Amino acid sequence: QVQPVESGGGLVQAGGSLRVSCKASRAITSVFNSKIMGWYRQAPGKQRELVATITRLSSTNYADSVKGRFTISRDNANKKVYLQMNSLKPEETSVYYCNTDSGEWSWGQGTQVTVSS
């Protein structure tokens, strides 16, 4: 079973930037390349939400709340997905996860992003 591993989270001040990464090591490369990948986040007491997706050919979509501030990218050869987050807000403090756009893989532990005010 594929379980992406997320990394790169941390503590940042409001208005700051952070880049998180994930790697789907156990995925067969051709399978990874066929998937629309996404970044999700889950704040305490809230449901997990999808914030960005990217196709094999790097066509992207974003939730309205992050448009213009977040950028998703992928490295197909190395089975990695990235999320560059700029102008972060305290309410975006969450655990960030990556998965397919349908959430079909096992969920990893995520990476904690804390934005201080």
Stockholm file with secondary structure:
# STOCKHOLM 1.0

chainA/1-117         QVQPVESGGGLVQAGGSLRVSCKASRAITSVFNSKIMGWYRQAPGKQRELVATITRLSSTNYADSVKGRFTISRDNANKKVYLQMNSLKPEETSVYYCNTDSGEWSWGQGTQVTVSS
#=GR chainA/1-117 SS CCCCEEECCEEEETTCCEEEEEECTTSCHHHHHHSCEEEEEECTTSCCEEEEEECTTCCEEECTTTTTTEEEEEETTTTEEEEEECSCCGGGCEEEEEEETTCCSCCCCCEEEEEEC
#=GC SS_cons         CCCCEEECCEEEETTCCEEEEEECTTSCHHHHHHSCEEEEEECTTSCCEEEEEECTTCCEEECTTTTTTEEEEEETTTTEEEEEECSCCGGGCEEEEEEETTCCSCCCCCEEEEEEC
//
